[in-house]
Amino acid sequence: MKFSDCALLALASLREKRGRTLGAVLGVIIAVVALSLALGIGESFQRAFREQIEKTLAATSVYVISSVGLTDADLAYYKSIYGVKDAFGITFRNVKLVDPSGVKTAILVAIEPKWLPEFIGVRSLEDFIEEGSCDINGLGVIVSSELWKDPQTGRKLRDVGETLSVQILEGKVSQVTLFIVGLAKGAGGIRGPSLNPENSIYIEPEAFFIYIAKKRVYNMIVIIVKDSKYIKTVEREVRAISPPYARVFSPAVMISQVSIFVTALQTILGVISSVGVGVTALWVFDSMTISVIQRTKEIGILKAIGFRSRDILLLFLTEATFISIIGSISGVVIAMLLSSLIRIPVFGYALKAIITPTTILISIILPILANLLASLIPARRAASLDPVRALRYE
């Protein structure tokens, strides 16, 4: 039997039992929509994670932290390591300040302005500033969002041009008056050890060492590597030349672990959604089994006029294929429409499902394979029917 004849017979059979056919197609559509959106959300979360990492130094950096302090000599050593692009030091002090809502603790961070965007995770200082200037020369400082506005009401607590008296909780200098030159936007970025970018005051290192610390030492040095392939080599060398009291680590390991978790999460979402494909396959199996019973005499007639067993098998498998193709394509189209309309909050991100060609391929092929497998048993049963007994069947 020609495939075209088989296809025409399969379509005629599906039209004849259109109620059951529509039910099976609807089941496939629901399963495919769920699967496509789940895979799309997983892909969206993967991309959001990568974009956030790419905005920071975390993927290509090594951190050296010391409670005793690191010097400019240490900084020069780190810069001379092969594979290192640059390095910079950061010093911070815990401080207290008083605002209309009461006494607050904050972190005074001394960092060179040119490194602040990468450290916070923004493209430029202009993107980091809500109001005012990004020029933090002298005692001019940038104040983070939680310090200049009430997190609950959004009410402004401080403004550009105001003075800011802070009490230093460490060191010899007990109090210093700073000038607010900029108000920072809320930013995620790196939340390194003892640092919270939403609760920090940023000051120029030179002013910090002159007026506050009186001694030029860094609590942290961030080493920027030219390429991620040098991370392990640079980290090993940094450990070898760092002071014994320094702690060395690379966020790349943590990022790798999180990437594995994100991939696993995407896989779990896909597997859970694939349950719908399995349920649909059972539906197709039940529908085909009933169809074989109801069409027993028809099968006997087809065999009597010359149809072979493999022709009957192909006929039923073609019906299942048509149901799967129609349902899968319709489901993917609906999923693509929904993906442009729906935003799903996941881990602080409002994610839109990203339907990639791979997602489309999986969402179409998986239901077809599952339904063909489910319909194989009833199709083989139909193909093995004895034509004489089939003709006598009532």
C-alpha positions as CSV (number, residue, x, y, z in Angstrom):
1,M,0.0,0.0,0.0
2,K,1.3,3.4,-0.9
3,F,1.9,5.8,1.9
4,S,-0.4,8.4,0.3
5,D,-3.3,5.9,0.4
6,C,-2.5,5.0,4.0
7,A,-2.5,8.8,4.9
8,L,-5.9,9.3,3.2
9,L,-7.4,6.3,5.0
10,A,-6.0,7.5,8.3
11,L,-7.4,11.0,7.9
12,A,-10.8,9.5,6.9
13,S,-10.8,7.4,10.1
14,L,-9.8,10.4,12.3
15,R,-12.7,12.4,10.7
16,E,-15.1,9.6,11.4
17,K,-14.3,9.5,15.1
18,R,-13.7,13.2,15.3
19,G,-14.8,13.5,19.0
20,R,-12.1,11.1,20.3
21,T,-9.6,12.6,17.8
22,L,-10.2,16.1,19.1
23,G,-9.8,14.9,22.7
24,A,-6.5,13.2,21.9
25,V,-5.3,16.3,20.0
26,L,-6.3,18.6,22.9
27,G,-4.4,16.3,25.3
28,V,-1.3,16.6,23.2
29,I,-1.6,20.4,23.0
30,I,-1.9,20.8,26.8
31,A,1.2,18.5,27.3
32,V,3.2,20.3,24.6
33,V,2.3,23.8,26.0
34,A,3.4,22.7,29.5
35,L,6.6,21.2,28.3
36,S,7.5,24.1,26.0
37,L,6.9,26.7,28.7
38,A,8.8,24.7,31.3
39,L,11.8,24.3,29.1
40,G,11.5,28.0,28.0
41,I,11.5,29.2,31.7
42,G,14.5,27.0,32.4
43,E,16.3,28.6,29.4
44,S,15.3,32.1,30.4
45,F,16.7,31.5,33.9
46,Q,19.9,30.2,32.5
47,R,20.3,33.3,30.3
48,A,19.4,35.6,33.2
49,F,22.0,34.0,35.4
50,R,24.7,34.2,32.7
51,E,23.9,37.9,32.0
52,Q,24.1,38.7,35.8
53,I,27.5,37.0,36.1
54,E,28.8,38.7,32.9
55,K,28.0,42.1,34.4
56,T,30.3,41.4,37.3
57,L,33.9,40.3,37.8
58,A,32.9,37.1,39.5
59,A,33.5,34.8,36.4
60,T,37.1,36.0,35.8
61,S,38.4,37.0,39.2
62,V,40.3,35.8,42.3
63,Y,39.7,37.3,45.7
64,V,42.3,37.7,48.4
65,I,40.9,38.6,51.8
66,S,42.8,39.4,55.0
67,S,41.7,40.7,58.4
68,V,45.3,41.8,59.1
69,G,45.6,43.7,55.8
70,L,47.3,43.6,52.4
71,T,49.7,46.1,51.1
72,D,50.6,47.8,47.8
73,A,53.5,45.4,47.6
74,D,51.1,42.5,47.6
75,L,49.0,44.3,45.0
76,A,52.1,44.7,42.8
77,Y,53.0,41.0,43.1
78,Y,49.5,39.9,42.1
79,K,49.6,42.2,39.0
80,S,52.9,40.6,37.9
81,I,51.4,37.1,37.7
82,Y,51.1,35.6,34.2
83,G,47.4,35.7,33.0
84,V,46.4,38.6,35.3
85,K,44.9,41.6,33.5
86,D,44.7,43.9,36.5
87,A,44.1,44.0,40.3
88,F,42.8,46.6,42.7
89,G,42.4,46.8,46.5
90,I,39.3,47.5,48.6
91,T,39.2,48.6,52.2
92,F,36.1,48.8,54.3
93,R,35.0,49.8,57.7
94,N,31.8,49.2,59.7
95,V,30.2,52.6,60.6
96,K,27.2,53.9,62.4
97,L,25.1,56.8,61.2
98,V,21.9,58.5,62.4
99,D,18.9,59.2,60.2
100,P,15.2,60.1,60.8
101,S,14.4,56.4,61.1
102,G,17.1,55.9,63.8
103,V,20.6,54.6,64.1
104,K,21.8,52.5,61.2
105,T,24.9,50.4,60.6
106,A,26.6,50.6,57.2
107,I,29.8,49.8,55.4
108,L,32.2,52.5,54.3
109,V,33.9,51.1,51.2
110,A,37.1,52.6,49.8
111,I,37.4,51.7,46.1
112,E,38.7,53.3,43.0
113,P,35.8,54.8,41.1
114,K,36.8,53.2,37.8
115,W,36.3,49.7,39.4
116,L,33.0,50.5,41.1
117,P,30.8,49.6,38.1
118,E,32.3,46.2,37.6
119,F,32.3,45.4,41.3
120,I,28.7,46.4,41.7
121,G,27.6,44.9,38.4
122,V,26.5,47.8,36.3
123,R,27.7,49.1,32.9
124,S,28.9,52.5,34.1
125,L,28.8,54.8,37.1
126,E,26.1,56.8,35.4
127,D,23.9,53.6,35.4
128,F,24.6,53.3,39.2
129,I,23.6,56.9,40.1
130,E,20.0,57.9,40.8
131,E,20.8,61.5,41.5
132,G,23.9,63.7,41.8
133,S,27.4,63.0,40.5
134,C,29.7,60.0,40.4
135,D,32.7,62.1,41.2
136,I,33.8,60.9,44.7
137,N,37.0,62.9,45.0
138,G,38.0,63.8,48.6
139,L,35.4,63.3,51.2
140,G,32.6,63.2,48.7
141,V,30.8,59.9,48.8
142,I,28.1,57.9,47.0
143,V,25.4,56.6,49.3
144,S,23.6,53.3,48.6
145,S,19.8,53.1,48.2
146,E,19.0,51.6,51.6
147,L,20.8,54.6,53.3
148,W,19.2,57.5,51.4
149,K,15.6,56.2,51.2
150,D,13.2,54.2,53.4
151,P,13.1,50.7,52.0
152,Q,9.5,50.3,53.1
153,T,7.9,53.6,52.0
154,G,10.5,54.9,49.5
155,R,10.6,58.2,51.4
156,K,13.8,60.2,50.9
157,L,15.9,60.3,54.0
158,R,19.0,62.1,52.5
159,D,19.8,64.3,49.5
160,V,22.7,65.3,47.4
161,G,24.8,68.1,49.1
162,E,24.0,67.1,52.6
163,T,26.7,66.2,55.1
164,L,26.9,62.7,56.6
165,S,28.4,62.2,60.0
166,V,29.5,58.7,60.5
167,Q,31.0,57.0,63.5
168,I,33.8,54.6,62.7
169,L,33.5,51.4,64.7
170,E,37.1,50.3,64.0
171,G,40.4,52.1,64.1
172,K,41.6,55.3,65.9
173,V,39.4,57.8,64.2
174,S,36.0,57.8,65.9
175,Q,34.0,60.1,63.7
176,V,34.2,61.8,60.3
177,T,32.0,64.1,58.3
178,L,31.4,63.2,54.7
179,F,29.6,65.0,51.8
180,I,27.0,63.3,49.7
181,V,27.7,63.8,46.0
182,G,25.6,60.9,44.6
183,L,22.6,58.7,45.5
184,A,22.9,55.2,44.2
185,K,20.2,53.1,42.6
186,G,19.3,49.7,44.0
187,A,21.8,47.2,42.5
188,G,22.3,43.5,42.9
189,G,25.9,42.8,41.9
190,I,28.4,40.9,44.0
191,R,27.6,40.5,47.7
192,G,31.1,39.7,48.7
193,P,32.3,38.9,52.3
194,S,31.2,41.6,54.7
195,L,29.9,43.7,51.8
196,N,26.3,44.6,50.9
197,P,26.0,47.0,47.9
198,E,22.6,48.2,49.1
199,N,24.0,49.2,52.5
200,S,27.3,50.8,51.6
201,I,29.0,54.3,51.4
202,Y,31.6,54.5,48.6
203,I,34.6,56.7,49.1
204,E,37.9,57.4,47.2
205,P,40.8,55.3,48.6
206,E,43.2,58.3,48.9
207,A,40.8,60.2,51.1
208,F,40.0,57.1,53.1
209,F,43.7,56.5,53.9
210,I,44.4,60.2,54.7
211,Y,41.4,61.0,56.9
212,I,40.2,57.7,58.3
213,A,42.6,54.7,58.1
214,K,45.9,56.5,58.5
215,K,47.5,53.3,57.2
216,R,47.5,52.1,53.6
217,V,46.3,48.5,53.8
218,Y,43.5,46.7,52.0
219,N,41.0,44.2,53.5
220,M,40.5,42.7,50.0
221,I,42.3,42.6,46.7
222,V,40.4,41.6,43.6
223,I,42.6,40.1,40.9
224,I,41.1,40.3,37.4
225,V,42.2,37.4,35.1
226,K,42.5,37.8,31.3
227,D,40.5,34.7,30.6
228,S,38.6,32.2,32.6
229,K,41.0,29.5,31.4
230,Y,43.7,31.1,33.6
231,I,41.6,31.0,36.8
232,K,43.0,27.8,38.3
233,T,46.6,28.7,37.4
234,V,46.4,32.2,38.8
235,E,44.6,31.1,41.9
236,R,47.4,28.5,42.6
237,E,50.1,31.2,42.1
238,V,48.2,33.7,44.3
239,R,48.0,31.1,47.1
240,A,51.8,30.5,46.8
241,I,52.8,34.2,47.2
242,S,50.0,35.4,49.5
243,P,50.7,36.0,53.2
244,P,49.9,33.0,55.5
245,Y,46.9,34.8,57.1
246,A,45.2,35.6,53.8
247,R,42.3,33.7,52.4
248,V,42.2,33.1,48.6
249,F,39.2,32.0,46.7
250,S,37.6,32.2,43.2
251,P,33.9,32.7,42.6
252,A,34.3,30.7,39.4
253,V,33.9,27.5,41.5
254,M,30.8,28.7,43.1
255,I,29.5,29.9,39.7
256,S,30.2,26.4,38.2
257,Q,28.2,24.8,41.0
258,V,25.3,27.2,40.6
259,S,25.4,26.6,36.8
260,I,25.0,22.8,37.5
261,F,22.1,23.6,39.8
262,V,20.4,25.8,37.2
263,T,20.9,23.1,34.6
264,A,19.5,20.5,37.0
265,L,16.5,22.8,37.7
266,Q,15.8,23.1,34.0
267,T,16.0,19.3,33.6
268,I,13.6,18.8,36.5
269,L,11.1,21.2,35.1
270,G,11.3,19.4,31.8
271,V,10.9,16.0,33.4
272,I,7.9,17.1,35.5
273,S,6.3,18.6,32.4
274,S,7.0,15.5,30.4
275,V,4.6,13.7,32.7
276,G,1.9,15.3,30.7
277,V,3.3,13.8,27.6
278,G,3.1,10.4,29.3
279,V,-0.5,10.9,30.3
280,T,-1.3,11.9,26.7
281,A,0.4,8.7,25.5
282,L,-1.8,6.7,27.8
283,W,-4.8,8.5,26.4
284,V,-3.7,7.7,22.8
285,F,-3.2,4.1,23.9
286,D,-6.7,3.9,25.3
287,S,-8.2,5.6,22.2
288,M,-6.4,3.2,19.8
289,T,-7.4,0.2,21.9
290,I,-11.0,1.2,21.7
291,S,-10.7,2.0,18.0
292,V,-9.3,-1.5,17.3
293,I,-12.2,-3.1,19.1
294,Q,-14.8,-1.0,17.3
295,R,-13.1,-1.5,13.9
296,T,-12.5,-5.2,14.1
297,K,-14.9,-6.0,11.3
298,E,-13.5,-3.2,9.2
299,I,-10.0,-4.7,9.7
300,G,-11.3,-8.0,8.6
301,I,-12.7,-6.5,5.4
302,L,-9.4,-4.7,4.7
303,K,-7.5,-7.9,5.1
304,A,-10.1,-9.8,2.9
305,I,-9.6,-7.3,0.0
306,G,-5.8,-7.7,0.2
307,F,-4.4,-5.5,3.0
308,R,-1.4,-7.1,4.7
309,S,-0.7,-7.1,8.4
310,R,2.0,-4.4,8.0
311,D,-0.5,-2.2,6.1
312,I,-2.9,-2.4,9.0
313,L,0.0,-1.6,11.4
314,L,1.1,1.3,9.3
315,L,-2.5,2.6,9.2
316,F,-2.9,2.8,13.0
317,L,0.6,4.3,13.5
318,T,-0.2,6.9,10.8
319,E,-3.3,7.9,12.7
320,A,-1.3,8.3,15.9
321,T,1.3,10.3,14.0
322,F,-1.3,12.7,12.6
323,I,-2.8,13.3,16.1
324,S,0.7,13.9,17.5
325,I,1.8,16.2,14.7
326,I,-1.3,18.3,14.8
327,G,-1.3,18.5,18.6
328,S,2.5,19.2,18.9
329,I,2.6,22.0,16.3
330,S,-0.6,23.6,17.7
331,G,0.9,23.4,21.2
332,V,4.2,25.0,20.2
333,V,2.4,27.9,18.5
334,I,0.2,28.4,21.6
335,A,3.3,28.2,23.9
336,M,5.1,30.9,21.7
337,L,2.1,33.2,22.0
338,L,1.8,32.7,25.8
339,S,5.6,33.2,26.2
340,S,5.3,36.7,24.9
341,L,2.5,37.5,27.3
342,I,3.3,35.8,30.6
343,R,6.0,36.7,33.1
344,I,6.8,34.2,35.8
345,P,8.7,35.3,39.0
346,V,11.5,32.9,39.7
347,F,14.3,33.6,42.3
348,G,13.7,37.4,42.0
349,Y,13.6,37.5,38.2
350,A,10.4,38.1,36.2
351,L,11.2,35.6,33.5
352,K,9.6,35.3,30.1
353,A,9.8,31.8,28.6
354,I,12.3,31.7,25.7
355,I,11.2,29.2,23.1
356,T,14.4,28.1,21.3
357,P,14.7,25.9,18.2
358,T,15.8,23.1,20.5
359,T,12.8,23.5,22.7
360,I,10.5,23.4,19.6
361,L,12.3,20.2,18.4
362,I,11.9,18.5,21.8
363,S,8.3,19.6,22.2
364,I,7.4,18.1,18.8
365,I,9.5,15.0,18.6
366,L,8.9,13.8,22.2
367,P,5.1,13.5,22.0
368,I,5.3,11.9,18.5
369,L,7.7,9.2,19.8
370,A,5.7,8.7,23.0
371,N,2.4,8.4,21.1
372,L,3.8,6.1,18.5
373,L,5.2,3.8,21.3
374,A,1.8,3.9,23.1
375,S,-0.1,3.1,19.9
376,L,2.2,0.3,18.9
377,I,0.6,-2.4,21.1
378,P,-3.0,-1.9,19.9
379,A,-1.7,-1.4,16.3
380,R,0.1,-4.8,16.4
381,R,-3.0,-6.3,17.9
382,A,-5.0,-5.0,15.0
383,A,-2.4,-6.2,12.5
384,S,-2.4,-9.7,13.9
385,L,-6.2,-10.2,13.8
386,D,-7.4,-13.2,11.9
387,P,-9.6,-11.9,9.0
388,V,-12.2,-14.8,9.3
389,R,-12.7,-14.1,13.0
390,A,-12.7,-10.4,12.4
391,L,-15.5,-10.6,9.8
392,R,-17.6,-12.7,12.2
393,Y,-17.0,-10.2,15.1
394,E,-20.2,-8.4,16.3
